[in-house]
Amino acid sequence: MYFILPSPLFILYSTLFSLHFIKYNYHFLNIIFESSSAKRAMFFRQNRDGQSQKS
């Protein structure tokens, strides 16, 4: 069925599907990025506190 479709139409369908997939997973990706950045900020804060306590 797919090889019956013309090439531009197939590209259009694949891009639409990938856009829908990205929109569906955007919420989960956002949560992952937020949690990782929060962990990084906490780590840097602890690092700064440790350095200030040493000196």
C-alpha positions in Angstrom: 0.0 0.0 0.0 2.8 2.4 0.9 4.7 2.0 -2.4 1.5 2.9 -4.3 1.5 6.3 -2.7 3.6 9.0 -4.4 6.7 10.0 -2.6 5.8 13.6 -1.5 2.5 12.3 -0.1 4.4 9.6 1.9 6.8 12.3 3.2 3.9 14.4 4.2 2.2 11.6 6.1 5.4 10.6 7.9 6.0 14.2 9.0 2.4 14.6 10.2 2.8 11.3 12.1 6.1 12.4 13.7 4.6 15.8 14.7 1.7 14.1 16.3 4.1 11.7 18.1 6.2 14.6 19.4 3.1 16.5 20.6 1.9 13.4 22.4 5.2 12.8 24.1 6.0 16.5 24.8 4.5 16.5 28.2 6.7 13.5 29.3 9.8 15.0 27.8 9.1 18.3 29.6 8.8 16.4 32.9 12.1 14.6 32.3 13.9 17.8 31.4 12.4 19.7 34.4 13.4 17.0 36.8 16.9 16.7 35.5 17.5 20.5 35.6 16.1 20.6 39.1 18.5 17.8 40.2 21.3 19.7 38.6 20.4 22.9 40.4 20.2 21.0 43.7 23.6 19.5 43.1 25.2 22.8 42.3 23.6 24.4 45.4 24.9 21.6 47.6 28.3 22.0 46.0 28.4 25.7 46.7 27.3 25.2 50.3 30.0 22.6 50.8 32.7 24.9 49.4 31.5 27.8 51.6 31.5 25.6 54.7 35.1 24.4 54.0 36.4 28.0 53.7 
